[in-house]
């Protein structure tokens, strides 16, 4: 089964302490940080991730792009992220796909239930992402510890000669 996670971008940014603090200083940086976290999540879980941001009061048409392999959608004028998420849940629904929507908007959670999607609260997603990041750090540390250091591979004599070559000495 193919899993798709649709993220209500500003809702998640407003709910996660680190992203909210960053948003208060630099909105674009908070969006980029969320996208980076979701790109890592996508790579780790294999779940297709789409992030929807409101462009509700901004003139123009819907803007779609891929950033770090994550699909990012800015809604068109007069369309909320909730409305676009509901459309996506309908468009992407099929027998081989399980759709999850990450939002803490209570009303939106009930609407997406009606579309056959499952919800993840902002807190649930944050716990999942933090656990994933911790697991990746742990796995990286284990691999690092198993790899021998370069200086243990060569004898002291060879190591000294290589160091002289590195420094340009003969």
Kinemage of the C-alpha trace (Angstrom):
@kinemage 1
@onewidth
@group {chain A} dominant
@subgroup {mainchain}
@vectorlist {calphas} color= white
{ca unk a 1} P 0.000 0.000 0.000
{ca unk a 2} L 1.220 3.491 -0.841
{ca unk a 3} L 1.078 6.017 1.972
{ca unk a 4} L 0.675 9.737 1.379
{ca unk a 5} L 1.057 12.327 4.119
{ca unk a 6} L -0.562 15.696 3.430
{ca unk a 7} L 0.711 18.319 5.862
{ca unk a 8} L -1.139 21.512 6.778
{ca unk a 9} L 2.037 23.605 6.697
{ca unk a 10} L 1.204 26.653 8.775
{ca unk a 11} L -0.806 24.583 11.257
{ca unk a 12} L 2.228 22.390 11.942
{ca unk a 13} L 4.598 25.377 12.089
{ca unk a 14} L 2.298 26.989 14.650
{ca unk a 15} L 2.132 23.813 16.729
{ca unk a 16} L 5.811 22.784 16.891
{ca unk a 17} L 7.760 24.865 19.403
{ca unk a 18} L 11.012 25.049 17.386
{ca unk a 19} L 9.260 25.958 14.128
{ca unk a 20} L 6.997 28.465 15.853
{ca unk a 21} L 9.997 30.236 17.414
{ca unk a 22} L 11.701 30.313 14.013
{ca unk a 23} L 8.502 31.590 12.351
{ca unk a 24} L 8.429 34.540 14.724
{ca unk a 25} L 11.850 35.559 13.407
{ca unk a 26} L 11.772 34.381 9.770
{ca unk a 27} L 8.689 32.834 8.154
{ca unk a 28} L 10.576 31.503 5.123
{ca unk a 29} L 13.161 29.834 7.355
{ca unk a 30} L 10.385 28.092 9.300
{ca unk a 31} L 8.842 26.817 6.041
{ca unk a 32} L 12.246 25.590 4.869
{ca unk a 33} L 12.877 23.863 8.204
{ca unk a 34} L 9.513 22.074 7.984
{ca unk a 35} L 10.240 21.032 4.406
{ca unk a 36} L 13.666 19.684 5.443
{ca unk a 37} L 12.139 17.696 8.310
{ca unk a 38} L 9.480 16.286 6.008
{ca unk a 39} L 12.091 15.423 3.350
{ca unk a 40} L 13.965 13.409 5.965
{ca unk a 41} L 10.695 11.814 7.072
{ca unk a 42} L 9.881 10.920 3.468
{ca unk a 43} L 13.317 9.410 2.916
{ca unk a 44} L 13.174 7.423 6.139
{ca unk a 45} L 9.601 6.117 5.880
{ca unk a 46} L 9.072 5.950 2.118
{ca unk a 47} L 5.852 7.922 2.583
{ca unk a 48} L 5.079 10.478 -0.136
{ca unk a 49} L 4.844 13.893 1.538
{ca unk a 50} L 2.884 16.918 0.357
{ca unk a 51} L 2.872 20.191 2.294
{ca unk a 52} L 0.082 22.698 1.712
{ca unk a 53} L 0.524 26.359 2.661
{ca unk a 54} L -2.190 29.013 2.554
{ca unk a 55} L -1.712 31.794 0.072
{ca unk a 56} L -5.246 32.870 0.939
{ca unk a 57} L -4.732 36.640 0.790
{ca unk a 58} L -2.015 36.659 -1.871
{ca unk a 59} L -2.964 37.345 -5.486
{ca unk a 60} L -2.363 34.625 -8.025
{ca unk a 61} L -2.837 31.035 -9.007
{ca unk a 62} L -1.880 27.907 -7.140
{ca unk a 63} L 1.864 27.351 -7.077
{ca unk a 64} L 3.323 23.830 -6.939
{ca unk a 65} L 6.967 22.956 -6.614
{ca unk a 66} L 9.264 20.252 -5.378
{ca unk a 67} L 11.756 21.154 -2.717
{ca unk a 68} L 14.043 18.446 -1.350
{ca unk a 69} L 11.767 15.900 -3.113
{ca unk a 70} L 8.772 17.073 -1.077
{ca unk a 71} L 5.760 18.389 -2.973
{ca unk a 72} L 4.980 21.915 -1.779
{ca unk a 73} L 1.716 23.617 -2.702
{ca unk a 74} L 0.781 27.254 -2.106
{ca unk a 75} L -2.969 27.624 -2.553
{ca unk a 76} L -4.514 30.064 -4.992
{ca unk a 77} L -6.117 33.309 -3.862
{ca unk a 78} L -9.288 32.804 -1.810
{ca unk a 79} L -8.511 29.131 -1.158
{ca unk a 80} L -7.527 27.918 2.283
{ca unk a 81} L -5.078 25.117 2.943
{ca unk a 82} L -7.980 23.155 4.462
{ca unk a 83} L -9.955 23.378 1.214
{ca unk a 84} L -6.963 22.271 -0.867
{ca unk a 85} L -6.198 19.406 1.522
{ca unk a 86} L -9.796 18.194 1.218
{ca unk a 87} L -9.501 18.283 -2.596
{ca unk a 88} L -6.223 16.367 -2.491
{ca unk a 89} L -7.724 13.738 -0.179
{ca unk a 90} L -10.481 13.163 -2.748
{ca unk a 91} L -8.189 13.289 -5.817
{ca unk a 92} L -5.566 10.922 -4.411
{ca unk a 93} L -7.953 8.420 -2.828
{ca unk a 94} L -7.813 4.894 -4.253
{ca unk a 95} L -7.743 1.301 -3.048
{ca unk a 96} L -3.929 1.115 -2.981
{ca unk a 97} L -3.336 4.384 -1.164
{ca unk a 98} L -3.684 5.316 2.479
{ca unk a 99} L -3.850 9.062 2.964
{ca unk a 100} L -2.883 10.721 6.235
{ca unk a 101} L -3.446 14.388 6.967
{ca unk a 102} L -1.281 16.114 9.562
{ca unk a 103} L -3.176 18.933 11.235
{ca unk a 104} L -4.405 19.903 14.652
{ca unk a 105} L -7.404 21.721 13.195
{ca unk a 106} L -10.271 19.814 14.832
{ca unk a 107} L -12.842 20.656 12.140
{ca unk a 108} L -10.450 19.653 9.387
{ca unk a 109} L -9.796 16.332 11.111
{ca unk a 110} L -13.498 15.443 10.928
{ca unk a 111} L -13.803 16.550 7.306
{ca unk a 112} L -10.850 14.424 6.201
{ca unk a 113} L -12.239 11.435 8.111
{ca unk a 114} L -15.292 11.750 5.861
{ca unk a 115} L -12.992 11.631 2.816
{ca unk a 116} L -11.515 8.329 3.999
{ca unk a 117} L -8.219 9.812 5.126
{ca unk a 118} L -6.652 9.272 8.521
{ca unk a 119} L -5.402 12.120 10.662
{ca unk a 120} L -2.209 12.736 12.537
{ca unk a 121} L -2.233 15.543 15.025
{ca unk a 122} L 0.656 17.985 14.978
{ca unk a 123} L 1.852 16.473 18.250
{ca unk a 124} L 1.723 12.900 16.909
{ca unk a 125} L 3.713 13.886 13.833
{ca unk a 126} L 6.241 15.792 15.936
{ca unk a 127} L 6.782 12.756 18.185
{ca unk a 128} L 7.182 10.532 15.118
{ca unk a 129} L 9.650 12.928 13.447
{ca unk a 130} L 11.676 13.367 16.653
{ca unk a 131} L 11.854 9.587 17.142
{ca unk a 132} L 12.958 9.172 13.520
{ca unk a 133} L 15.667 11.832 13.895
{ca unk a 134} L 16.905 10.184 17.092
{ca unk a 135} L 16.975 6.773 15.378
{ca unk a 136} L 18.965 8.195 12.442
{ca unk a 137} L 21.470 9.813 14.835
{ca unk a 138} L 21.822 6.512 16.699
{ca unk a 139} L 22.309 4.502 13.496
{ca unk a 140} L 24.879 7.013 12.259
{ca unk a 141} L 26.780 6.771 15.540
{ca unk a 142} L 26.771 2.956 15.405
{ca unk a 143} L 28.161 2.998 11.865
{ca unk a 144} L 30.816 5.551 12.861
{ca unk a 145} L 31.919 3.424 15.800
{ca unk a 146} L 32.203 0.315 13.635
{ca unk a 147} L 34.382 2.015 11.027
{ca unk a 148} L 38.063 1.872 11.867
{ca unk a 149} L 39.859 5.184 12.085
{ca unk a 150} L 42.286 5.803 9.224
{ca unk a 151} L 45.294 5.931 11.481
{ca unk a 152} L 44.698 2.395 12.721
{ca unk a 153} L 44.788 0.939 9.214
{ca unk a 154} L 48.412 1.844 8.488
{ca unk a 155} L 51.593 1.251 10.423
{ca unk a 156} L 53.169 4.220 12.189
{ca unk a 157} L 55.902 4.440 9.525
{ca unk a 158} L 53.388 4.560 6.646
{ca unk a 159} L 51.203 7.056 8.515
{ca unk a 160} L 54.174 9.402 8.972
{ca unk a 161} L 55.080 9.156 5.268
{ca unk a 162} L 51.489 9.876 4.239
{ca unk a 163} L 51.374 12.868 6.586
{ca unk a 164} L 54.577 14.262 5.012
{ca unk a 165} L 53.063 13.837 1.548
{ca unk a 166} L 49.891 15.582 2.691
{ca unk a 167} L 51.926 18.538 3.935
{ca unk a 168} L 53.976 18.678 0.740
{ca unk a 169} L 57.183 17.566 2.422
{ca unk a 170} L 59.494 14.959 0.955
